[in-house]
Amino acid sequence: MGITSEQHSSASSIDSSCNPSAAAGTSSSSFCAPIQSNNSTRFDLSTDLRLGLSISSSYYNDLFPTPTTTTREQPLSWPPIRSILRSAHLDKALDQKQAFLFIKIYMEGIPIGRKLNLFAQDGYDSLMTTIAHMFPTTILCPGADRVHSDKYHVLTYEDKEGDWMMVGDVPWEMFLNNVKRLKITRADRC
Amino acid sequence: MMNYFPDEVLEHVFDFVTSHRDRNAVSLVCKLWYRVERYSRQRVFIGNCYAISPERLIARFPGVKSLTLKGKPHFADFNLVPQDWGGYVQPWIEALARSRIGLEELRLKRMVVSDESLDVLSRSFTNFKSLVLVSCEGFTTDGLAAIAANCRFLRELDLQENEIEEKKNHWLGCFPDSCTSLVSLNFACLKEINLAALERLVARNPNLKSLKLNRAVPLEALQRILMRAPQLVDLGTGSFVLDRDSDDSETYRKLRTTILKCRSIRNLSGFLEVAPHCLPAIYPICVNLTYLNLSYAAGIHGSELIKLIRLCGKLQRLWILDCIGDKGLEIVASTCKDLQELRVFPSDPFGAGHDAVTETGLVAISSGCPKLNSLLYFCQQMTNAALIAVAKNCPNFIRFRLCILDPTKPDPVTMQPLDEGFGAIVQSSKRLRRLSLSGLLTDRVFLYIGMYAEQLEMLSIAFAGESDKGMLYVLNGCKKLRKLEIRDSPFGDMALLRDVGKYETMRSLWMSSCDVTLGGCKTLAKKMPRLNVEIINENDQMEFAPEDSQKVEKMYLYRTLVGPRKDAPEFVWTLV
């Protein structure tokens, strides 16, 4: 008794390019990287799962201790939601056609904040210009030489993980995906 | 006694027997009943397209008008089944077309459908009325154009979550002017649509009851469409945003007026994109809604979401994203007293978990909605105490699917496995038919399932159990089990081979990343000729002849009357 197929399979790893939903799945793996730093008590198993590696049987792990490229390219199989739903929400995060992303912006020393629609901005330059019209101060542009002075302010933002970061370090799209609110802080505090 | 009645009388009696299972039972009573039943059967359901052949279907049921076919295994939804695995509808459509079957309705799930299949379908059955495609792939809008152009009496075209390649054609414009019989049209899974053709189509189809639009339909167009179709019962909005150029307030006012006339809408979905300030336009219809699906509506959250929910007092089914939070679920619990089905999807599957639900939300729902019988719940964590409370509050579960996003997470309060919690669920819900487990689980949960889940038909297991005993408890105890799917659990040959006859009482078994070996699968295949035991091999490393002791990455077995399938790709090995 044996195997009916003539050839032993040599290939057919899941090629993300032939499955559009899989492509969405694999491209999302770039979002997994920040999560590793998020929760230090997470077990390795969880990290693997978050990275979308299906847990191979121990036999394969013994023979092939480093993950193969085949495994890396496999689209995500956990959590068990359909690709269409998964990629719909990824698209949502990045879709700049969505009309609104209102976030709060405060300036240090002024108790009443403002709201700003980030999707109405084209990028960091547009953002700085808009903010300049809203608040009575000079905000140093991202990338300008750091000046430690109480006359100038800098723009910071709170990200998904609750950390306060300088605006301008990451690409605009990534910033949009991570920003929770903005704060204009005195330059001498940074 | 029944032998003295003419066949027509029997047939008339059988007309009242509509469920597939009841008709199957009727056909087993005696040869006479088998004969009368088979000639009068109009609706046939085939849960696994490889269990039987189209020729045998046609031979047994020459009068079939409605056919339902399912192809790939369920775990294909989660990318566990490679492309080109199979599930082709072409041979079925070809065989039906060659015969003199008067097919009127075709419902396919997880099958590969080609443009050619759709073309043949559209030309071969003059009375064809209804095409429902769920999670299918392999076709383009050219195939849809054929259906639109050739099916003169089409009533239903329902495309749910398919992967469709969109060509530059305007397939919707292929519906002839004489097409006025449409009752249901769903193209939400497409990205584009010809708006003008859509509006004309809606205008000439006054019987349209169900319409689900896609994201290419903006609010202005929705308003015009609703003006033409105030009789709709089932509406899927496309985008709920205005074109940048339009006059917001004018459009909003028109929309609001139009929606006020749509008093029949009971099911609402869509909101693929949302301009939240336009949402109040739909408030007037919320009070009548029985089904609300916001699982794609990531743009509705926070206070807007709550305002919406508070108006939906008659909801029976709610599909929502987990950004509603536990607090939002408490509002659902106090508002939707008739709730029977709840699905909470993860809005940020890879996220840090800020927007999510926990056991608190579920307990609140169970407390406020005692009629709850169907649950799909993606959450950050779950406790035994919560599950026990839910089991007590809601003893009527038919479907209970819990997915903890970290799949081996224990009860965070006690650090215990969730065996007791799930045990409470299966013990209290005596009519449970479908169950999905997650969280840290030992063999004990399977002992409970085997003992109490007497009506269980489908069980999904992931990252659970400790030994073969777990799987054996289930196979021995669950007499009504039809589908068992297992991934990443330590079950091996001993459990697989203990009771080989069991698998002929089931539709299928899926095991991936478990401990079953090639040798074990071969043994099973040899003992059970009426099972197809298929191994899926994707690894490059399998170029050498595999040893029997090697663990099998993915195994899918199913009962069949027609032997190994002839369309298996090279990476699928059918063991004999």
Interface residues (C-beta under 8 A of the other chain):
Chain A: M1 G2 I3 T4 S5 Q7 H8 S9 S10 A11 S12 S13 I14 D15 C18 N19 P20 S21 A22 G25 S28 F31 C32 P34 I35 N38 N39 R42 F43 L45 S46 L49 R50 S54 I55 S56 S57 S58 Y59 Y60 L63 F64 T68 T70 Q74 P75 L76 S77 W78 P79 P80 I81 R82 S83 I84 L85 R86 A88 H89 K92 A93 D95 K97 Q98 A99 F100 K160 E161
Chain B: F75 D77 F78 N79 L80 P82 Q83 D84 S135 E161 E163 C189 V241 L242 L272 E273 V274 A275 P276 S295 Y296 A298 G299 L321 F345 P346 S347 D348 P349 F350 G351 A352 H354 F378 C403 L405 D406 P407 T408 S436 S460 A462 F463 R487 D488 S512 S513 C514 D515 K522 A525 K526 I535 N537 E538 N539 D540 Q541 M542 E543 F544 A545 P546 Q550 K551 E553 P564 A568 P569 E570 F571 V572 W573 T574 L575 V576
